[in-house]
Amino acid sequence: MLFVVMVASAIGFIATLTVSIVLALFASDPPWWGPVTALGVLLIALIAWFLALSMCEAAGYLDGEEAEGTLVEVTADDRMGPESNPAYDMLLVAELSGGGQIRRAAREYPREAPLPGQRVRFRHNTRDPEDLDDILFLGFIDGTVQRPGDEEV
């Protein structure tokens, strides 16, 4: 299904370029609807492409394990501009069900600043403790902050 969406998006993009070039080169008086149609097809193709890309990323973690972890370090990147939410580089640690710990890093754009000690959910494919990029961030569990040494209830 994802492959079909991506191929259809690519075909739509190529068709848009072809129609635009043919109309620009060979029509002495191009119709008014030519550029409008080309822009519409291009926008639909781009939206479908980006939706398929996000679905592909999530599909890559379907067989992975879901885990809960704790944010250890949070760094804000304010270079995004005043109109957008800042990006946060987060380092998190999770206990595995079979024993051991894993560390993962994620970059997210939440509305509120995450805090060290905050609980998060994510998916991962490997049990390698230092594979920082193996993460599909699912979100924050709640707004409570758990400090080291606090007991879970």
DODO-215992 format. One record per residue (C-alpha): x, y, z; residue number from 1. Coordinates in pm, whole numbers, plus 32768, in hexadecimal, padded with zeros to 4 digits. Layout:
REC    px    py    pz    n
REC     X     Y     Z  NUM
...
***
This chain:
REC    px    py    pz    n
REC  8000  8000  8000    1
REC  8112  80F5  805E    2
REC  81D3  809C  7F25    3
REC  809E  80E4  7E52    4
REC  8071  823A  7EF5    5
REC  81DD  8296  7EC1    6
REC  81DA  8222  7D56    7
REC  8094  82DE  7D12    8
REC  812C  8417  7DAE    9
REC  8263  83F9  7CD7   10
REC  8190  83C3  7B9E   11
REC  80BB  84F3  7BF6   12
REC  81F1  85C5  7C26   13
REC  8286  8556  7AD8   14
REC  8137  858D  7A28   15
REC  8123  86EC  7AB9   16
REC  827C  8744  7A3B   17
REC  8236  86AE  78E4   18
REC  80EA  8766  78B7   19
REC  8181  88AE  792C   20
REC  82AA  8894  7840   21
REC  81D1  882F  7715   22
REC  80DE  894C  7753   23
REC  81F7  8A48  7780   24
REC  82B6  89DF  7648   25
REC  81AE  8983  7548   26
REC  8073  8A47  7599   27
REC  8072  8BA1  74FE   28
REC  7F65  8C11  75EF   29
REC  7F64  8B1B  7713   30
REC  7E10  8AEA  77B6   31
REC  7DDA  8B8F  7907   32
REC  7D90  8A45  79AC   33
REC  7EDC  89A5  794A   34
REC  7FB5  8A38  7A5E   35
REC  7E9B  8A1A  7B5D   36
REC  7E6C  88A8  7B0D   37
REC  7FE2  886B  7B13   38
REC  8001  8914  7C67   39
REC  7EDB  884C  7CF1   40
REC  7F6B  8700  7C7B   41
REC  80BE  8762  7D06   42
REC  802E  87B7  7E5D   43
REC  7F67  8673  7E6D   44
REC  809B  85AA  7E08   45
REC  8175  8654  7F10   46
REC  8075  8620  8025   47
REC  804E  84B0  7FC9   48
REC  81C9  8488  7FBD   49
REC  8201  8518  8118   50
REC  80E2  844E  81AC   51
REC  8177  8312  8117   52
REC  82CE  8369  81A4   53
REC  8245  8392  8304   54
REC  8185  824B  82E3   55
REC  82C4  819C  826C   56
REC  8380  8215  839F   57
REC  8272  8191  8487   58
REC  8263  8048  83C7   59
REC  83D6  8015  8405   60
REC  838E  7FF3  8579   61
REC  825A  7F11  856C   62
REC  8321  7DDF  85D7   63
REC  83E2  7EA6  86DB   64
REC  83AE  7EB2  884F   65
REC  82EE  7FC7  88F9   66
REC  839D  8051  8A2B   67
REC  8375  815C  8B31   68
REC  849F  822E  8B8E   69
REC  850A  8360  8C4E   70
REC  859F  849B  8BBB   71
REC  8702  84C6  8C38   72
REC  876E  85F8  8B76   73
REC  86AA  8701  8AB6   74
REC  874E  8809  89DA   75
REC  8683  891D  8935   76
REC  86D7  8992  87D6   77
REC  8646  8AF0  87B3   78
REC  86C0  8B27  864F   79
REC  856A  8AC7  85C3   80
REC  84E6  8C2C  85C5   81
REC  83EA  8CE7  8699   82
REC  82B4  8C62  85E0   83
REC  82FA  8AF1  861C   84
REC  8329  8A11  8748   85
REC  8495  89DB  87A5   86
REC  8531  8889  8762   87
REC  859F  87B9  8889   88
REC  86B6  86B9  8878   89
REC  8662  85B7  897F   90
REC  8733  849C  8A0B   91
REC  866C  838C  8AB9   92
REC  86B1  824D  8B77   93
REC  85CB  811E  8B92   94
REC  85D7  7FD9  8C52   95
REC  85A2  7EA5  8B79   96
REC  84B1  7D94  8BE3   97
REC  85C3  7C89  8BD8   98
REC  86B5  7D60  8C9B   99
REC  87AA  7E68  8C2C  100
REC  878D  7FD1  8BBF  101
REC  877C  807B  8A6E  102
REC  87BE  81E6  8A13  103
REC  8713  8296  88F5  104
REC  871A  83F8  8867  105
REC  85F4  84AB  87C7  106
REC  85AD  8603  8737  107
REC  844B  867E  8771  108
REC  8384  87C0  8757  109
REC  828D  87B8  887C  110
REC  81BE  88E6  88E1  111
REC  823E  88DE  8A46  112
REC  83AA  88B1  8AA5  113
REC  83F5  874D  8B15  114
REC  84A5  8726  8C63  115
REC  85B4  8632  8CCE  116
REC  850C  8519  8D8B  117
REC  83D0  8523  8CB8  118
REC  834B  83D0  8C44  119
REC  8330  8382  8ACE  120
REC  82BB  8265  89ED  121
REC  837A  81F1  88BC  122
REC  83B6  80C6  87D9  123
REC  8509  802C  878A  124
REC  8582  7F0A  86B4  125
REC  86CB  7EAA  8757  126
REC  8733  7E66  88BB  127
REC  8886  7F09  887D  128
REC  88B9  7FF4  89A7  129
REC  896C  8103  88DE  130
REC  88A7  8104  8795  131
REC  882E  8269  87CA  132
REC  877D  8289  8679  133
REC  86A1  8153  86A0  134
REC  8568  8206  871A  135
REC  8407  825A  86B2  136
REC  8394  835A  87B0  137
REC  8228  831E  8814  138
REC  81F8  8435  890E  139
REC  81FE  84A0  8A75  140
REC  814B  83C4  8B71  141
REC  80DE  84E1  8C52  142
REC  815C  8625  8CE4  143
REC  81EB  858F  8E20  144
REC  835F  8592  8E53  145
REC  840C  8465  8EEC  146
REC  8558  84AB  8F94  147
REC  8663  839F  8FC0  148
REC  861C  82D6  90F9  149
REC  84A3  8317  90F1  150
REC  83D6  81DB  9110  151
REC  82D1  818B  9007  152
REC  8176  814F  9091  153
***
